[in-house]
Amino acid sequence: MLGEKFGRPYLLSVRARPSTNNPEEFAVTVHYNDSETESSIAVARIDMAHGYTHFDKLYRRDEPKEPVDLSLWEAVERLESNWRTYAESYERLD
């Protein structure tokens, strides 16, 4: 758990293939679990879903996907360091 903000525990999920030691693709996501809908709500994500590494600020849905030069562990560090900012930005728009 990253911590609590606005009464919600925020989490960090890491997925890497084939492994975290040598990933060919990865996704790192800041999210919280919504108890009303029993679903995971993603707030920010750094992933390779479109063939390149990019940062999705999910509270800015119309923002273009700009490439970023980050490794898996750099992505983890960025999201761990700044999750409160992303949570606050998401809450302002929610």
N, C-alpha and C positions, 0 to 999 in steps of 0.2 A: 504494500500500500504506500502510495506517495504521501498521503496526508488527507486531512479533512478540510473542506471549503464549502461554505453555504449549507452546512449540515449533511454534506454528501462525502463519503469516502472516495477519493480519486485513486485510480489504479494505473499501472503501466503494464502493457502486454507487449511481449516480444515474440515475433515469429521469424524464423530463418530457415532457408532450405539450401543445401542439404543439412547444414548444421550451423550453429552460432560461431564455431571456430573458423569456418571457411564458407561464408554465405555467398551464394550466387544471386539470391534475392532475399529481401527482408521487409518486414513491416514492424514499426514500433508505434504504439497507440496509447494516448492518454484517454481514459474513459472513466465513467462511473456507471453503476448498476441502478437503474430506475426501478424502485420497488413497486410502483403502481403498474407499470407495464411489463415488469419482469424481463426487461431487455437491457442490453449494454448500450450506452450512449457515448459514441466517440466524439471527442472534443478537438483533438489534434493528432495528426498522424504523419510520420515520415516513412515513405515506402517506395517500392520500385514497380508498382502496379501497371504503369503505362510505358514500361520499357526503359525508364530512367528514374533516378532517385529524385524525389520531389517532396515538398512539405505541404500537406493539406491542413489549412486552418479551417476546420469544419464549421466555425462560426462565421466564416466569410465564404459562403457557398459560391459566389460568382467570381472569386479571385482566381486568376489563371494559375496553372500548375507550373511554377518556375523551377527549373532544375537546381539542385543543391549538390555540392560535392562533400558528402558525408559518408563515412563508413557506418556499419551497424552500431558500433559502440559509441561513435560520435553522435549518432542520432539518439541513442539512449541517454547520453549525457545532456544533450540539448533539451530534451523533453523533461528529464528529471529536474534540471536546473530551473526551467521556466514554466512548469505545469500550472503554478498559481496564476500567472498572467493569462494563460490560455483559458483556464477555468473562469476567471473574472470576465474575460471577453465573451465567452460563451454565455455566461449568466446574464450579461447585459442585453443580449439579443434573444434569450429564451423567453 
